[in-house]
Amino acid sequence: MIDSPKSGFLLLGSCVAAIAAVGSVFELSSGEPELGSLVTSIILAASIPLSAFCFYAAVRNANANQ
């Protein structure tokens, strides 16, 4: 169970970043991304570590609040 709102917001951020990563992969694999290859690649490169960091921070926060 999530005890603090901070953990919930971090999990939300992790989910949004993961969705952005998956969407970027699909856009890049389609051949012609709507935002261009460079911008889509930057979004992909930024969203993967952001997703992992937010998930890790949410788990640490939840464990600290137990």
Order of alpha helices (4+ residues) and beta strands (2+ residues): alpha-alpha
